[in-house]
Amino acid sequence: MGTGNIDLLVIGYGNELRGDDAAGRVVADRIDELGLPGVMVRSVTQLVPELTVDLTAADRVVFVDADVTVSSLVPRRIETDRGADDSDRSGRSGAMTHHTTPESLLGLALAVGSRVPSLVEQLSIPATGFDFGAPISAKTAATVEEAVELILARASGPKNGDPQGDSGHPDWVSG
């Protein structure tokens, strides 16, 4: 491990009662069941400021969520540099509302002077159905499996901020 107490933090979020919206939590729960050393998992309904404590203790973080705007698994890197001029990372945008983003959690950590992980990534899983009580769709379920495999590769791949590592997945792009 590097400077944090946690090598990899996986935060899956979404509503388990609303079909495909549960995808991020399903991924997180699958990773958690494996009990991987150095990996902490949080499965939550929504991002909340309290997650900043875990985020600042991690060397690398992967956020996982369902997304209606994508048609396939979309991994992207979230910039963590302290000099970024991004209003969503100011610690003011979203951190105290029901619309907290990974960027606003990073902004909150920076605002209170905490360290931030060397690598932060977002996995967006395609989602189409959000009906109450509905199961996850077949397409989303298949992409959940792809996301689990990608995170497992990240857990065992190179550290120190290498966005691609040994994952063999060339699609981690800067956000």
C-alpha positions as CSV (number, residue, x, y, z in Angstrom):
1,M,0.0,0.0,0.0
2,G,1.0,3.6,-0.5
3,T,0.2,6.6,1.6
4,G,-3.4,5.6,2.6
5,N,-4.5,2.8,4.8
6,I,-6.6,1.3,2.0
7,D,-5.1,0.2,-1.3
8,L,-8.4,0.2,-3.2
9,L,-11.8,1.5,-2.2
10,V,-14.8,0.5,-4.3
11,I,-18.0,2.6,-3.8
12,G,-21.0,1.2,-5.5
13,Y,-24.2,3.2,-5.3
14,G,-27.8,3.2,-6.4
15,N,-31.3,2.2,-5.3
16,E,-31.7,-1.6,-4.9
17,L,-35.5,-1.1,-5.2
18,R,-35.4,0.4,-8.7
19,G,-34.2,-2.2,-11.2
20,D,-31.1,-1.3,-13.1
21,D,-30.3,1.5,-10.6
22,A,-29.0,-1.3,-8.3
23,A,-26.1,-2.1,-10.6
24,G,-23.4,-0.2,-8.7
25,R,-24.4,-1.8,-5.4
26,V,-24.5,-5.3,-7.0
27,V,-20.9,-4.8,-8.2
28,A,-19.8,-3.6,-4.8
29,D,-21.5,-6.5,-3.1
30,R,-19.9,-9.0,-5.4
31,I,-16.4,-7.5,-4.8
32,D,-17.1,-7.4,-1.0
33,E,-18.0,-11.1,-1.0
34,L,-14.5,-11.9,-2.3
35,G,-12.8,-10.5,0.8
36,L,-9.8,-9.2,-1.1
37,P,-6.9,-8.0,1.1
38,G,-6.4,-4.2,0.9
39,V,-9.8,-3.7,-0.7
40,M,-12.5,-1.8,1.2
41,V,-16.1,-1.8,-0.2
42,R,-19.0,0.5,0.4
43,S,-22.4,-0.3,-1.0
44,V,-24.7,2.7,-0.5
45,T,-27.9,4.2,-1.8
46,Q,-26.4,7.5,-2.5
47,L,-23.1,9.3,-2.1
48,V,-22.9,11.2,1.2
49,P,-20.2,13.5,2.7
50,E,-19.4,10.8,5.3
51,L,-17.8,8.7,2.6
52,T,-15.0,11.3,2.4
53,V,-13.4,9.7,5.5
54,D,-12.9,6.4,3.6
55,L,-12.0,8.2,0.4
56,T,-9.1,10.1,2.1
57,A,-7.7,6.8,3.5
58,A,-7.6,5.1,0.1
59,D,-4.8,5.1,-2.4
60,R,-7.2,4.3,-5.3
61,V,-10.9,4.6,-5.6
62,V,-13.5,3.2,-8.1
63,F,-17.0,4.6,-8.0
64,V,-19.6,2.4,-9.7
65,D,-23.1,3.6,-10.7
66,A,-25.9,2.9,-13.2
67,D,-26.1,5.5,-16.1
68,V,-28.9,6.0,-18.6
69,T,-26.6,7.9,-20.9
70,V,-24.3,5.1,-21.8
71,S,-24.8,2.0,-23.9
72,S,-21.8,0.0,-22.7
73,L,-19.5,0.0,-19.7
74,V,-17.8,3.3,-19.6
75,P,-14.7,3.6,-17.3
76,R,-13.2,7.1,-16.9
77,R,-10.5,8.6,-14.7
78,I,-11.5,11.5,-12.4
79,E,-8.8,14.1,-12.1
80,T,-7.6,14.7,-8.5
81,D,-5.1,17.5,-9.0
82,R,-5.3,20.2,-6.5
83,G,-5.0,23.0,-9.1
84,A,-8.1,22.0,-11.0
85,D,-10.6,24.8,-11.5
86,D,-13.8,22.7,-11.4
87,S,-16.8,24.1,-9.6
88,D,-18.0,20.5,-8.9
89,R,-14.9,20.0,-6.8
90,S,-15.2,23.1,-4.8
91,G,-16.8,21.2,-1.9
92,R,-19.9,23.4,-2.4
93,S,-21.6,21.8,-5.4
94,G,-23.7,18.8,-4.3
95,A,-21.9,17.7,-1.2
96,M,-24.8,18.7,1.0
97,T,-27.6,17.7,-1.3
98,H,-29.1,14.5,-2.7
99,H,-27.0,15.0,-5.8
100,T,-23.5,14.4,-4.5
101,T,-21.0,13.4,-7.1
102,P,-17.6,11.7,-6.9
103,E,-16.1,15.0,-7.8
104,S,-17.8,16.9,-5.0
105,L,-16.6,14.3,-2.5
106,L,-13.0,14.9,-3.8
107,G,-13.7,18.7,-3.5
108,L,-14.9,18.2,0.1
109,A,-11.7,16.3,1.0
110,L,-9.6,19.1,-0.6
111,A,-11.6,21.8,1.1
112,V,-10.8,20.4,4.6
113,G,-7.2,19.9,3.7
114,S,-7.2,16.1,3.5
115,R,-5.2,14.0,1.1
116,V,-6.9,12.6,-1.9
117,P,-6.3,9.2,-3.6
118,S,-3.7,9.0,-6.2
119,L,-6.2,7.5,-8.6
120,V,-10.0,8.0,-8.8
121,E,-12.1,6.3,-11.4
122,Q,-15.8,6.0,-12.3
123,L,-17.4,3.0,-13.9
124,S,-20.7,3.9,-15.5
125,I,-23.0,0.8,-16.2
126,P,-25.7,1.1,-18.8
127,A,-29.2,1.2,-17.4
128,T,-32.6,1.4,-18.9
129,G,-35.2,0.2,-16.3
130,F,-35.9,2.0,-13.0
131,D,-39.3,0.6,-12.1
132,F,-39.9,0.0,-8.4
133,G,-39.5,-3.7,-7.6
134,A,-38.2,-4.6,-11.0
135,P,-35.1,-6.9,-11.3
136,I,-31.9,-5.8,-13.1
137,S,-32.3,-6.1,-16.9
138,A,-30.3,-8.8,-18.7
139,K,-28.0,-6.2,-20.4
140,T,-27.2,-4.5,-17.1
141,A,-26.6,-7.8,-15.4
142,A,-24.1,-8.8,-18.1
143,T,-22.3,-5.4,-17.7
144,V,-22.2,-5.9,-14.0
145,E,-20.1,-9.0,-14.6
146,E,-17.8,-7.0,-16.9
147,A,-17.4,-4.3,-14.2
148,V,-16.6,-6.9,-11.5
149,E,-13.9,-8.4,-13.8
150,L,-12.5,-5.0,-14.5
151,I,-12.3,-4.1,-10.8
152,L,-10.6,-7.4,-10.0
153,A,-8.0,-6.6,-12.6
154,R,-7.5,-3.1,-11.0
155,A,-7.2,-4.7,-7.6
156,S,-4.3,-6.9,-8.7
157,G,-2.7,-4.4,-11.2
158,P,0.0,-1.8,-10.8
159,K,-0.5,1.0,-8.3
160,N,0.9,4.6,-8.1
161,G,-1.7,6.3,-10.2
162,D,-1.4,4.1,-13.3
163,P,-4.9,4.4,-14.9
164,Q,-4.6,1.4,-17.1
165,G,-2.3,-0.9,-15.1
166,D,-2.5,-4.6,-15.9
167,S,-6.2,-4.5,-16.4
168,G,-5.8,-4.9,-20.1
169,H,-8.7,-2.5,-20.5
170,P,-7.6,0.4,-22.7
171,D,-10.8,2.4,-22.1
172,W,-9.9,4.1,-18.8
173,V,-10.1,7.7,-20.1
174,S,-9.5,11.0,-18.4
175,G,-12.7,12.7,-17.4
